[in-house]
Amino acid sequence: MPQAGYAQVTVIDGDGEYGHAPDAPYDRIIVTAGAWELSRAWADQLARGGLLVVPLRMRGLTRSVTFELSAGIWRSRALHECGFMPIRGAGAVSERNIPLGDSGITIRIDDGQPADASALQQAIASGPAQTWTGIEVTVTGELDFWLAGRDGFFRLLAGTDAARRSGLVPPALNWGAMGLLTRDSFAYLTRRPGRPGHSELGACGYGPAREQLTSTYADRIRAFERDPAQAGRLRIEVHPSTHLPVTGALMQIEKRSTRVIVRAEVA
């Protein structure tokens, strides 16, 4: 790119899923879109001792993960919460967005989880059911990974203005909240002021199964609070799908040709 003043930069126009084999191996590969799976080409083109930095999608959650490769297994060295648009091209797996009317509120589902859009859109008319856990926090930590391990995990996208316009009980975070859904009902994380500097966590649900879902959600929050691993750090590994599943993992996510393993290590 000499026109931009960078004589040592080469721009290649193509699908990043395949990398660029002619100039491999690379000491660093950095992916700047949400990848549903790690491409085989990235492993083949990474130099020995090299690092891959990639926003990895895991059941609707995204973490920017720094991976190193050893004996065919990707192991995380660092990870940070982030958000990226989903990757396009050969590696694309689309997220599914279900709008709740014209309110600007959206149920977003990843990994091909089933959902009945019509039933979920009607659920909001049922009115809310709320429950509180008595658990007060300053931050939610890795609670989203504890929830994502359950069937029916989704993200509710509902900014403050959209929630106010629709009359929806405000979700816990300024972008919305993580939640759990069934065919015709959903529940999501809420919060209210607690002692100074803290918020009490709760759950709010809509639809015929709202009471059951909010109870399940609250129980999951309490289990998270009791488990010593939640105070530790997450480690992520990506194994070939031909490897045997591991025991004791927080999540095991099957992809096309790999298996993502999420572990919570006690601090």
C-alpha positions in Angstrom: 0.0 0.0 0.0 2.6 2.6 -1.0 -0.2 5.1 -1.8 -1.1 5.1 1.9 2.5 5.4 3.0 3.0 1.8 4.0 5.5 0.2 1.7 5.7 -3.1 3.5 1.9 -3.9 3.5 0.4 -6.1 0.9 -3.4 -6.2 0.4 -5.0 -9.4 -0.9 -8.6 -9.4 -2.1 -10.2 -12.8 -1.2 -12.0 -14.9 1.3 -10.2 -14.9 4.6 -11.5 -18.4 5.4 -8.7 -19.7 3.1 -5.9 -17.3 4.3 -3.2 -16.7 1.8 -1.0 -19.8 1.3 1.6 -18.3 -1.0 3.1 -16.1 1.7 2.7 -18.5 4.6 3.7 -19.3 7.3 2.7 -16.3 9.4 3.8 -15.4 12.9 0.4 -13.8 13.6 -3.0 -14.2 12.0 -5.7 -11.7 13.1 -9.3 -12.2 12.2 -11.6 -9.1 12.3 -15.0 -10.7 12.0 -17.0 -13.0 14.2 -15.8 -16.6 13.3 -18.2 -19.4 14.0 -15.4 -22.0 13.5 -11.7 -21.9 13.2 -10.6 -22.4 9.6 -8.2 -25.3 8.8 -6.3 -22.9 6.6 -5.4 -20.8 9.6 -3.8 -23.7 11.3 -2.0 -24.8 8.2 -0.6 -21.3 7.6 0.4 -20.4 11.1 4.2 -20.5 11.9 5.4 -22.8 14.7 5.0 -20.7 17.9 2.7 -18.3 16.1 -0.6 -16.8 17.5 -4.1 -16.6 16.1 -6.3 -13.8 17.4 -10.0 -14.3 16.5 -13.4 -13.2 17.7 -14.9 -16.7 18.3 -18.7 -17.2 18.4 -19.9 -19.7 21.0 -23.7 -20.1 21.2 -24.3 -16.4 20.7 -21.3 -15.2 22.8 -18.2 -13.7 21.3 -14.8 -13.5 22.9 -11.7 -12.2 21.2 -9.4 -15.1 21.9 -5.6 -15.3 21.5 -4.9 -19.0 20.5 -1.7 -21.0 20.2 -1.7 -24.3 18.4 -0.1 -27.5 19.8 -0.6 -31.1 18.7 -3.6 -30.1 16.6 -5.4 -28.4 19.6 -6.0 -24.7 19.8 -5.5 -23.4 23.4 -6.4 -19.9 24.6 -3.7 -17.6 26.1 -6.0 -14.6 26.6 -9.6 -13.7 25.9 -11.7 -10.5 26.0 -15.4 -9.8 25.7 -16.1 -8.2 22.3 -18.6 -7.9 19.5 -18.0 -8.2 15.8 -20.2 -8.7 12.7 -20.4 -12.4 11.7 -17.9 -13.6 9.2 -19.0 -13.8 5.6 -17.9 -16.1 2.8 -17.3 -19.8 3.0 -17.2 -19.9 6.8 -20.5 -18.0 7.3 -23.1 -19.2 9.8 -25.9 -16.6 10.1 -27.4 -15.4 13.3 -31.2 -15.4 13.4 -33.0 -12.2 14.4 -36.6 -12.3 15.6 -38.1 -8.8 15.9 -40.7 -8.4 18.6 -43.1 -6.2 16.6 -41.9 -2.8 15.6 -40.5 -1.9 19.0 -36.9 -2.2 18.1 -36.5 -5.2 20.4 -34.9 -8.3 18.9 -34.4 -11.9 20.0 -31.1 -13.0 18.5 -30.2 -16.8 18.3 -27.0 -18.4 17.1 -25.8 -21.9 16.4 -29.0 -22.9 14.6 -31.1 -23.2 17.8 -34.8 -23.8 17.0 -37.3 -21.1 17.8 -40.9 -20.3 16.9 -40.9 -16.7 15.8 -44.6 -16.3 15.8 -45.1 -17.7 19.3 -42.2 -15.6 20.7 -43.6 -12.5 19.2 -47.0 -13.1 20.8 -45.4 -13.9 24.2 -44.8 -10.2 25.0 -48.5 -9.6 25.2 -48.8 -12.0 28.2 -47.4 -9.5 30.6 -44.2 -10.0 32.7 -43.4 -12.4 35.5 -40.4 -11.3 37.7 -38.3 -12.9 40.4 -35.3 -11.7 42.4 -32.4 -13.7 43.6 -31.1 -11.8 46.6 -27.7 -11.9 44.9 -26.0 -8.5 44.7 -23.0 -7.9 42.4 -20.9 -5.1 41.0 -20.4 -6.9 37.6 -21.9 -10.1 36.2 -18.6 -11.7 35.4 -18.9 -14.8 33.2 -22.5 -15.5 34.1 -23.3 -15.5 30.3 -21.2 -18.6 29.8 -23.1 -20.4 32.6 -26.4 -19.6 30.9 -25.1 -20.4 27.4 -24.5 -24.0 28.4 -28.3 -24.5 28.6 -30.6 -25.2 25.8 -32.5 -22.1 24.6 -29.8 -19.5 25.3 -30.4 -16.2 23.4 -29.6 -12.6 23.5 -32.3 -9.9 23.9 -31.3 -6.8 22.1 -33.2 -4.0 23.7 -31.7 -0.6 24.3 -33.1 1.7 27.0 -35.3 3.7 24.5 -36.7 0.6 22.9 -37.6 -1.0 26.2 -39.3 2.2 27.3 -41.3 2.5 24.1 -42.5 -1.1 24.3 -43.2 -1.2 28.0 -40.8 -4.1 28.4 -39.3 -4.5 31.8 -35.8 -3.0 31.4 -33.1 -5.6 30.8 -29.9 -5.7 33.0 -27.5 -4.1 30.5 -27.6 -1.0 28.3 -27.7 -3.2 25.1 -30.2 -5.7 26.5 -29.5 -9.0 28.3 -28.8 -12.7 27.9 -31.8 -15.0 28.3 -33.4 -18.4 28.0 -36.3 -19.4 25.7 -38.7 -22.2 25.0 -40.9 -22.5 21.9 -43.4 -19.8 23.1 -41.8 -18.1 26.1 -38.6 -16.3 27.1 -36.9 -14.9 30.2 -33.9 -12.6 30.5 -31.6 -11.0 33.1 -32.8 -7.9 35.0 -31.3 -5.9 37.9 -32.3 -3.4 40.5 -30.3 -1.2 42.9 -28.9 -3.0 45.9 -26.5 -1.8 48.6 -24.2 1.0 47.5 -22.3 0.2 44.3 -24.2 -3.1 43.8 -27.2 -4.4 41.9 -29.5 -7.3 42.7 -29.9 -9.8 39.9 -33.2 -11.1 38.8 -35.1 -12.5 35.9 -38.1 -11.4 33.9 -40.2 -13.6 31.7 -43.0 -13.4 29.1 -45.2 -16.1 27.6 -47.1 -19.1 28.9 -44.0 -20.7 30.5 -42.7 -17.4 32.0 -43.0 -18.5 35.7 -41.0 -21.7 35.0 -38.4 -19.9 32.9 -37.8 -17.1 35.5 -37.5 -19.8 38.2 -35.0 -21.7 36.1 -33.0 -18.6 35.4 -32.9 -17.5 39.0 -31.7 -21.0 40.1 -28.9 -20.8 37.5 -27.8 -17.4 38.8 -27.7 -18.8 42.4 -25.7 -21.9 41.2 -23.2 -19.6 39.5 -22.8 -17.6 42.7 -22.1 -20.7 44.8 -19.6 -22.3 42.4 -16.0 -21.4 43.2 -15.0 -21.7 39.6 -17.0 -18.6 38.7 -14.3 -16.5 40.5 -11.6 -18.0 38.3 -10.9 -17.6 34.6 -12.1 -19.2 31.5 -10.0 -21.2 29.2 -11.1 -22.1 25.7 -9.8 -25.0 23.6 -10.8 -26.1 20.1 -10.3 -29.8 19.4 -10.9 -31.7 16.2 -14.3 -33.3 16.3 -12.6 -36.7 16.0 -11.2 -36.3 19.5 -13.2 -37.7 22.4 -15.3 -35.3 24.5 -13.7 -34.1 27.7 -15.2 -34.4 31.2 -15.8 -31.5 33.6 -16.2 -28.8 30.9 -18.5 -25.8 31.4 -19.5 -26.0 27.7 -18.8 -28.4 24.8 -20.0 -26.9 21.5 -20.1 -29.0 18.3 -19.1 -27.3 15.1 -18.7 -28.7 11.6 -15.3 -30.3 12.1 -14.3 -29.1 15.5 -15.4 -29.0 19.1 -15.1 -26.0 21.3 -14.3 -26.7 25.0 -14.9 -24.0 27.6 -13.4 -24.6 31.0 -13.7 -22.6 34.2 -10.6 -22.8 36.3 -10.7 -22.2 40.1 -8.7 -19.1 41.0 
